[in-house]
Amino acid sequence: MKRLVSLSANKISKGCVPRTFNGLAKWVNLRLSRIVRSLRLVVSASALMALKCLLRTVALKCLLRTTARSLLLALLGLSLSLGIHTIPLVRAELPTTTETPALVQVGKNYYDAGQFTEAIQVLQQAAQGYAETGNTLQQAQVFSLLSLTYQKLGQWQAAEQAIQTSLSLLKTLSEANPIVRAQILNAQGRLQLATGNAEAALATWEQAETLYQQAGDLIGAIGSQINQTEAMQSLGLYRRTKQLYQRLEQAIFKLNDSPVKVTGLQNFGAILRQGGNLEKSQDILSQGLALTQALGLPQQESKILLSLGNTEQTLAQRAKVFENSSGEDYIQAALTHYQQAARKATLPLTRIQAKLNQLNLLIETDSLLPEQELLSSISTGLSTLPTSRASVYAHVNFAESLLKMSELMAHKQGINDSVAILNTAIQQAEKLEDKRATSYSLGTLGKLYEKKQDWTNAKTVTENALLIAQQMNAADIAYQWQWQMGRLLQAQIQESSQNLPVNPDAIAYYNEAVKTLNSLRGDLVALNPEIQFSFRETVEPVYRQFVDLLLRSPTPSKEHLIQARNIMEALQLAELDNFFRDACATPEAVNIDNVDPQSAIVYPIILSNRLDIILKLPGQDNLRHYAHQGISENQVDQAVEKLRQDLTKRSTSISEIKQDAAQLYDWLIRPFEADLDAANSDNPAVKTLVFVLDGSLRNIPPSTLYDGENYLIERYAVALTPGLQLLEPKPLKRENFRGLIAGTPNAPSFEAEGFSPLDNVADELAGIQEQINLNQLLENQEFEQENIRNQINQEPFNLVHIATHGKFSSNPQKTFILDWSGRINVQDLDDLLRANEPNRTTAIELLVLSACETATGDKRAALGLAGIAVRAGARSTVATLWQVNDASTAEFMQRFYEQLKTPQRSKAEALRQTQIAFLTEYPDDPDKDYLRPYHWAPFILIGNWL
């Protein structure tokens, strides 16, 4: 701003500005839009008209004082008094004036530059200035800005005091500007959310939205709605969030083409990316980009290019994790947009961020190494940034990229350079008194010392980082430093001993890290959307490494076995949260001994260098453990994939299937055969095996495991569960059994998705109708999700059977079932099957999905199946791991329901008896080779087995 004022003053001295009243007024009027753009003001039509009405007065004052500085400051003061929002300069400079409106603007400049300490000093001066002149409304507004600034530094008490002062000042006014009141409420809501009171934040932002609407400020209302979505996500109100997104989209697109609309599209695109709707985010940002180009807005164009590159980089990450592809097209698009953003950026910070993201993407793409020119330009650019939070994070980002490069190229120079860069980041963060940035910088430095095996320095800085994070209640970074301390302590003791002892202090830190992660639940992915795709690097290892330590002893204690079992259940829950990007279920502690004394729970645990099995037998804390040393995750994956290929091909010989199934039996069951066979008063014979499967093991049916003489299903009923805490076991209630039966042999959606007809579905549905007296059929054109919802709203169904194509995947976007006209996505199942749930008197006991399949080549595809089981809200789900001949499926389902009607027979036993019938009743029938596992094995029971 100082440069702008000086520039205008120079023009006056050169005779650029008229000296008469009318001439000066005309000059100001003609150049008003240019001044507005120079100051980066976002001016509404009504505010612009008000400015024009006051131009003559302004011109007269400035003519009398004969300075362009006065003209610009007067315009700035008018804009602030009218509530016009500014997008300030990145590099703020100390004010050379004592005029209060100018102080406010400079304070805003410091705030947006991330220079929060400086912003506080200037805003405090501005607040004092308004107090001395009795301008209570503007004083209140300044205190709300102070609260936001204190929040950025994590100074919550000062932030609360500032917002309360602001609200108290408003109460002294008989009539306050509704826009100013709304702005203060927005600041209060931000504080409430940051301090963990999401319900209060939501209510506060709803009030702010109402005030903006009353004042006719559409942009302010949209901003308050965006804030509300953050609070809703924290509260788990995901359906309301989705509905609000839809309203926001409509409001944004109704705006006239303007810089304001561009900002709305940019924010909405970022929200969609955070919500996981990546294709929509890409589309919205592309529209925003086209608009910036049409309006000639280079600064906003560079920001949207940067955001578009971020979305495309996330699309590439998703392709790599979920779709078994490199996402090359997305990578190239992201690189192009980062390069364009850097070229077009008018702000140094945007330019540096674009180059840093480009560097990060190049490093992640193994075949592309960054050029020295890019590294040099980033290093130079960082040195010119003012001290700010953004600068701190940029330094940390660069240091982490250099560390990754050093690991790829196996040299230590990158580590040494990173240490120096991080020390700069720490100095800046401490100067800013920014505790969060300080903790993050220190913790990252600890990670670098860990790579150098400098255990002493690593522990020192990590302890400091953790202490700061805990003081701030910043759980999302605290767990990282707790995990890091655990690694450091364990690595140090292993380095000094060949016996690989377990450090008790390391276990304590891992325990705290897991507790912190469990407390975060679905908030973790909301805080960092990339967590969904880096889950296996940033979250899952905490659980697995902890279990590894607990089970490292040849004879783990009972306490460690119980703890390991609980951690694996927590990991299952975390995986589902990550799958859905929200806290999809509320865990409840379940004691299996009180539920079914004839069931045993099997927990396979895949670790880096061994396969551990924990068996929970009937009886209080009756646990067994066995470790297969030297079996890697890759070996398990290969064995699983081989057996799955055997099972899904009807041409595979029975002997080959049994041979491959025997390998997995030897790993999972053989060590415990004697325990399972034992029968006495304290340990009754086990009749049901419930598996909490891990990793790729989820993709095969345990019923096919072969002991050399029999399949497992011939000895035990078998069920799966993603965790006893998620799907509480309860006995099946057979009285008043009512079924909603739906499906179609063929539909337009089948052809659209590339699926073949299911010729025998009509027979399947008719056979089920015969078994269930009270039923409602939705067939062919009536098989639409809206009709399903209406039926569930009207009738107390406890059985829902859907015969249609579907696919399960580790990607929630590709996990669905088909109705007549299209997909029913897994995220929509809770809305569909839990309709009218608070008023329901009967829970859905059983959901049956026939003709579905897990995605080929996706070793975590069964995660989608578990997700459906949890999302649907049914106590039990029966589904298929691969698509089966639909003639045998029709017969299988009819037999299953016959068995299910038998009194005192559990669902798991009903399924077992149906599978045994297929094994024993068709041994010599060439037309019905139903004894092959291909026909009977894919049917699995998930959840409540009773």
LOMI-359523 format. One record per residue (C-alpha): residue in one letter; x, y, z. Coordinates in steps of 0.1 Angstrom, whole numbers, plus 5000, padded with zeros to 4 digits. Example, Ala and Ser with C-alpha at 12.3 -4.5 7.8 and 13.67 -1.06 7.14 Angstrom:
<pts>
a512349555078s513749895071
</pts>
This chain:
<pts>
m500050005000k502950235008r504250184973l500750264958v500550584978s504050684967l503250614931s500150824931a502051114948n504651094921k501851134895i500551444912s504051604912k504251534874g500951704867c498951374863v496151484886p493951794878r493952084903t490352194900f487452054921n485451924890g488651794873l489751604904a486351454909k486251344873w489751204876v488851004908n485650874892l487450744861r490250574881l488150434909s488050084894r491850094889i492350194925v490049924937r491949664917s495249794929l494149764965r492549424957l489149534970v486049314965v483349584962s479649514960a477449724936s475749904965a479149984981l480550114948m477550344944a478050474979l481650544971k480750734940c478250944959l480951044983l483551124957r482951494955t483451534992v486651324991a487851514961l487351844978k489251735009c492051594988l492251914966l492552134997r495251905011t496851854977t498151504984a497351174966r498251004999s495151165014l492951064985l493950694987l493750685025a490250845024l489050594999l490450315020g488850445052l485450465033s485750115021l486449985056s483550185071l481250045045g482249685053i484049615020h486249315022t489949325010i492349074997p495549235010l499149244999v501248945009r504249155020a502949395046e504949695058l504849895089p502350185087t503650535082t500350685093t498350705125e494950705107t493050425122p491450275090a494950245075l496150065106v493349815102q494249755066v497949705074g496949465102k494949265077n497949265054y500049115081y497348865089d497048735053a500848725050g500948495081q502748755102f500448725131t502548885159e502949195138a499249185130i498349185167q500549485174v499049695146l495449585153q495849665190q496850025179a493750035157a491449925185q492850195208g492450455180y488750365176a488250365214e489650715216t487350845188g484350665202n483850445171t482450145190l481349945159q484649955142q486449885176a484349575179q485249465144v488949515151f488649295183s487149015162l490149035138l492449025169s490648705180l491248545146t494848635148y495348495183q493748175171k496348145144l498948145171g497047905193q496648165220w493148055229q492648255261a493648585244a491348485215e488448425238q489048755256a489148945223i485948795210q484148855243t485249215242s483949245207l480549105216s480349325247l481049635226l478149535203k475749515232t476349885240l475049985206s471350035201e471649925165a474749745150n475549695114p474349335107i477349265085v479849365112r477849155137a477948865113q481748905108i482248895146l480048585149n482148415122a485248485142q483548345174g482448025155r486047975143l487247995179q484547755191l485447495165a489147525171t488547465208g486347155203n482847295206a481547215171e477847235181a478247585193a480247675162l477547545140a474847745158t476948065157w477648035120e473947975113q473248305131a475948475110e474348335078t470948485089l472448825095y474248825061q471048725044q469049005062a471649255050g471549115014d475149015015l475148694994i478948644996g478948665034a476148415036i477948175013g481048205035s479148125066q477647825050i481047695040n482047745077q478947535087t480147245066e483347225087a481347205120m478946945105q481846725095s483246745130l479846645144g479546355118l476446525102y477546405067r474146395051r473446755061t476946855049k476146695015q472846885013l474447215022y477147154995q474347124969r472747444980l476147624980e476747504945q473447654933a474147984951i477648014936f476547954901k473748214903l476348484909n477248714880d480648654865s482948844888p485948804910v483648714938k482248424918v485748314910t486548304948g483348104954l484347844928q487847824941n486647764977f483947514966g486447324945a488747294976i485747174997l484846914972r488446784971q488446765009g485146575008g486646324984n484546434954l487546474932e486046464897k483546734907s486346934923q488246924890d485247034871i484347324894l487947454894s488247424856q485147644853g486747894878l489947884858a488047974825l486348254843t489648404856q490948404821a487848564807l487948844833g491648894832l492448814868p496048684869q496348664907q493248454911e494148254880s497348144896k495648044928i493047834909l495747674888l497447574921s494247434935l493447244903g496947094904n496346984940t493146804929e494846634900q497646524923t495146374947l493446204917a496846054908q497245934944r493745774943a494545594910k497745454925v496145334957f492745224945e492845164907n496244984903s497445244879s500045514880g497545794871e499945924845d497446154829y496646314862i500346354870q501046534838a497946754842a499046844877l502646924867t501347144839h499047334862y501747384888q504147514862q501447754849a500647874884a504247954891r504648144859k501448344863a501648404901t501748774911l502348684947p505648524958l503848284982t501648134955r504748094932i506647914959q503747684968a503247594932k506947504928l507047304960n504047104950q505647044916l508746924933n506846694956l504946544927l508146484907i509746304937e506646084942t506945984905d509945764905s510745814868l510946194871l513746374889p513546744895e515946974877q518547174896e516947494883l513647414901l515547344934s517547664931s514447874924i512647734954s515647794977t515948154964g512248214967l512048085003s514848325014t512748625001l509548535019p508648735050t508548545083s505048395085r503248065091a503048005054s506848055051v507447815080y505347545063a507047615030h510447555046v509247235062n507747115029f511047185011a513047005038e510946695036s511246694998l515046715000l514946425025k512946205001m515446294973s518346194995e516845865002l516145794965m519645894955a521445754986h523446054997k523546255029q523746605015g519946625012i519646545049n522246805059d520447065038s517146975053v518447025088a519547375080i516247455063l514247325093n516347525117t515347835098a511647725100i511947675138q513548015142q510748175122a507947985141e509448085175k509648445164l506048435154e505148265187d503248015165k503147705186r501547475160a504147565134t506947535160s505747185170y505547075134s508947205125l510647055155g508946715150t510046705113l513546785125g513346495148k512346275118l515546395100y517746315130e516045965131k517145905095k520746005105q520445775136d521346065158w519145935186t520046195212n519146495191a516146315176k514646245211t515346595223v513546785195t510746525193e510046555230n509846935226a507546905196l505246665215l505046885246i504047185225a501446985206q499946845238q499847195254m497747305223n495646995223a496746945187a495946575186d496446545148i500146625151a500646485187y500146125176q502946165150w505446265176q504245995201w504745745173q508145895165m509245875202g508245505203r510245435171l513345625184l513345455218q512945105203a515545175175q518045295201i517744985223q517844745192e521044915180s522744835213s521544465216q521344165194n518444015213l515944255200p514444345234v511344555237n511644895254p508744945279d508945325273a508545265235i505445055242a504145345264y504545595236y502945365210n500045315234e499545695237a499745735199v497045475193k494845635220t495245965203l494445825169n491345655183s490245985198l490546155164r488445895146g486946045114d488346385121l491746265109v490746255073a488846575076l491946745089n494046615061p492246475030e495446315017i495346085047q492845875028f495445785002s498545775025f496845575053r499145285048e502145515054t500945755080v498345575102e498245195097p501945145107v501345295141y498945005149r500944735133q504344835148f502644855182v501244495178d504644385166l506244505199l503544355220l503944015203r507644005198s508243785228p508143405221t505543385250p503643715251s501843795284k498043765286e497844145290h499844195258l497643945239i494544125250q496044465241a497144335206r493644195200n492044535209i494544725187m493644505156e489944575162a490844945164l492744925132q489744765115l487645055127a490245315115e490345145080l486645175077d486745545088n489345605062f487345415036f484245635041r486245955051d484045975083a483445795116c481045535101a480145345132t480045385170p482045105187e480644925217a482644695239v481444335235n482344035257i482043735234d481843495264n478543655274v477143625238d478143285225p480143035246q480542805216s482343055193a486043125189i487543435173v490543415150y492743715145p495343675118i497943965120i500144035090l503444195101s506544285081n508443965088r505943725103l502343615104d500943615139i497643445149i495643515181l492843275190k490143375215l488543065229p485443045251g486243145287q487443465303d490443605285n491243255272l493743345245r496243155224h499043285202y501243145174a503843325153h505043205119q508443355117g509843465083i506443485065s506243825048e503244015037n504143945001q504143565007v500643595023d499343794994q500743544969a499143254987v495843434989e495843534952k496643174941l493843024961r491443294949q492343224913d491742854919l488342914935t487043144908k487842924879r485542624873s488342464853t490742434883s491042074896i489742004930s493141864941e494842184932i492242384952k492742164982q496542184980d496542564980a493842585006a495842355029q498742605030l496442875045y494942615069d498442535081w499042895088l495742995104i494142685120r496642405123p498542545154f495242545174e493542225163a493942065198d492542375215l489542385192d488842015196a489042015234a485741985252n485142005289s483042185314d485342495314n485742495276p482742365257a483342235221v483642525196k480942515169t481542855152l484743015141v484543395136f487343555117v488543915120l490643895088d493544115080g494844255047s494444045016l493143755037r489743925035n489443824998i489143455004p486343255022p487843085053s485242805047t487542665020l490542615042y491442245039d492942025067g493941725044e490541555048n487841815051y487042175043l486742395074i483042445067e482542065073r483742105109y482642455119a480142725110v482143025097a481443395099l483443715093t483344045112p485244365108g485344375146l483144265175q482844635185l481244725152l478544465147e477344345180p476243975180k472543915188p470343605182l468043615152k464443695160r462343475138e458943595150n457043815125f459743775099r459044025071g461044045040l461644315013i462644124982a464044314952g465944254920t465744214883p467043964857n468144254834a468044624835p469344934816s471944974843f473444634836e474244724800a475445074810e477944914835g478944624812f477244344831s475444044816p471743954824l470943734854d468543494838n467543304869v466843594892a463043564887d463243204899e465443314929l462943584940a459943354935g461643084956i462343324984q458743444984e457643094991q459943075021i458843415036n455143455041l455143825049n457043995020q457044284996l458444234960l460044504940e460944364906n462144504873q461044874868e459844884904f463344804916e464445164922q466145294953e463345544960n460845264961i463145074985r463345375007n459545425007q458945065016i461445065044n459745385057q456345215057e456944865068p459044705097f461144475075n463744265093l465044105061v466144275029h467144054999i468544224968a469344014937t471344234914h474844304901g477244484924k480944544930f483044574962s486244774960s488744944983n487645264965p484245374979q483545544946k483545204929t481645014956f478044994946i474944774937l472744844907d469044914907w466944934876s468345264863g471745314880r474145274909i473345274946n476645394960v477945254993q477845595008d474145615001l473245285016d472845425051d470445685038l468545415019l468345125044r468345335076a465345535064n463145635093e465545455117p464645655148n461045555144r461745185135t460544925160t462344635141a465944635131i467144485098e468444155109l469744035076l470744195043v471443955015l473244064983s473443794956a475343824923c477844074936e481644044934t484844194947a486944384922t489544174905g493144254913d492244474943k493744294974r491744524997a488444494977a486744315006l487044635026g484144765005l482144465014a482844525051g481944885045i478544785030a477844565060v478544855085r476945125064a473644935058g473044915095a471944545092r473044315120s474144055094t475044065057v475343765033a477143845001t479343684975l483043734970w482743654933q479943634907v478443284906n476443104881d473043254887a471242914884s473142774913t472643104932a468943074929e469042724943f471542814970m469343104982q466142894984r467942625005f469442895027y466143045036e464742685043q467642635068l467142975083k463542895092t464742605115p464242705151q467342755173r469542745142s471943035139k472543225107a476043095105e474842735109a472042785083l474742905058r476942605068q474142345062t473442495028q477042475018i477342115030a474242025010f476042154979l479141954988t477241624994e474141614972y475641674938p478841464937d478141274904d475841514885p477741644854d475141914848k475342044884d478942054896y477742224928l480242034950r482942264936p483842554959y483242784929h479442744936w479242734974a482342904988p481743274977f478743315000i480043465033l478343595064i479443925078g478544045113n476043885136w476443505132l473743405158
</pts>
